[in-house]
Amino acid sequence: RGSKDKIFVVKINPYMPDKLITVGIKHMKFWRRAGGGLIGRKGCTGALGRTDTMMCAVYGWTEEMAFSGTSTGDVCIWRDVFLMKTVKAHDGPVFSMHALEKGFVTGGKDGVVALWDDTFERCLKTYAIKRAALAPGSKGLLLEDNPSIRAISLGHGHILVGTKNGEILEVDKSGPITLLVQGHMEGEVWGLATHPHLPICATVSDDKTLRIWDLSPSHCMLAVRKLKKGGRCCCFSPDGKALAVGLNDGSFLIVNADTLEDLVSFQHRKDVISEIRFSPGAGKYLAVASCDNFVDIYNVMSSKRVGICKGASSYITHMDWDIRGKLLQVNTGAKEQLFFEAPRGKKQTIPSLEVEKIGWASWTSVLGSCCEGIWPIIGEVTDVTASCLTSDSKVLATGDDFGFVKLFRYPAKGKFGKFKRYVAHSTHVTNVRWTYDDSLLVTVGGADTSLMLWTYEMEGHRDSRQCDSEESDLDSEEDGGYDSDVTRENEINYTIKALSTNIRPMFGIKPHLQQKEPTLDER
């Protein structure tokens, strides 16, 4: 066992692979391999005091030199297991450290990158991560000045820096800082909305930020705003000028889509707002669904609640308006497909054949006869997390808990419809949306907090370029790829009929049946 408390870093000695160090909460230990196990010795601080909490560690220029960064901003210099001295490096914890050929680079909570000589005697240069220092070629915006630096590395003469805010930056030793890529931070990303007539999208996350992204080739973040609470859903108004955002405390707000400044906010619920939708056309009404099983309908112009949809037995998962703005389709966590008249919220009973005849302004439902084929053979109610239909109502994209993005021909009637399956997200896909012209599909991952863009190529116009993803239609079995594997696996009988067949081929006569030759005595 390494320690009772958390261990943050394990580093193997590059000169002697049999040795390693571990650092953590009030923990600095030197290990060596012995037989099939490890023997550890605590770092000896001597007269320099007790062991501080260590946040990072690296080996130095010889096998016996090690360096660790503390939670108080010091760098500790170790020879073998003994603490030689400490050097003040940062204001606040030293979260990251990297050894260079002739020196070290460190990063701390203070948002400063520091370049040191090979003995930590002199700080050669510091780089403060600030908006003003960003080079013109940067792809996006810093969420704040001096973000906490959590990871640091070196590549091709540049320092690569990872921040707490989900940004990766490249620091040139001469000074300029380039933002390479950024994304959401802690928590999960569920909220996704594409603009009604521009190549941009909005995302909102548990990390309490609302972000606007450019979907054109620059792929950068255009705007960001901090929120009082995390959010799980968002939606552009039909004219694209307003953006509604549902928050995790039961409140929601409508902001200016360009400036992200508040226009109006409400709170009638205490549970998470799970879905939010403007009515089509003039966007007169706003439907707000929550995890306490209700959908509230608001008049946007008068800023008043005009209807409540009651009758759902579970939390609301998906919601769509018809093209007239008079009917709401709602999916719930209990696999109910419900319909409510708008704006009053009166529950309606509509046969499935009639549902197909209704013109819908959008289709994100995962239930009903038109979507029966999107459900995998073995699955739970929540396995298919999101869907979105193209504007020509021909292709339905889905995201699921297995990390797959799938395309189905719509309507996907009958069980286990054929699909094309694509892989990019490392965990569950929480939302999918087509852009206004169906040229791109935008997907967000939950725990991987990533935003993925997929190019949609019409049949007949496809390039024969290399693709990492698998397509179920092209698999060797024509009956549904991954899902058919699951079915076949379940049908295989693994019961062993022990000794029912010979283990190996046998030749000759069994010993007890062989005719023995008479012995000498018997003769």
Secondary structure, 3 states (H helix, E strand, C coil): CCCCCCEEEEEECCCCCCEEEEEECCEEEEEEEECCEEEEEECECHHHCCCCCEEEEEECCCCCEEEEEECCCEEEEEECCEEEEEEECCCCCEEEEEEECCEEEEEECCCEEEEECCCCCCEEEEEECCHHHECCCCCCCCCCCCCCEEEEEEECCEEEEEECCCEEEEEECCCCEEEEEECCCCCCEEEEEECCCCCEEEEEECCCEEEEEECCCCCCEEEEEECCCCEEEEEECCCCCEEEEEECCCEEEEEECCCCCEEEEEECCCCCEEEEEECCCCCCEEEEEECCCCEEEEECCCCEEEEEECCCCCCEEEEEEECCCCEEEEEECCCCEEEEECCCCCEECCCHHHHHHCCECCCCCCCCHHHHHHCCCCCCCCCEEEEEECCCCCEEEEEECCCEEEEEECCCCCCCCCCEEEECCCCCEEEEEECCCCCEEEEEECCCCCEEEEECCCCCCCCCCCCCCCCHHHCCCCCCHHHHHHHHHHHCCCCCCCCCCCCCCCCCCCHHHCCCCCCCCCC
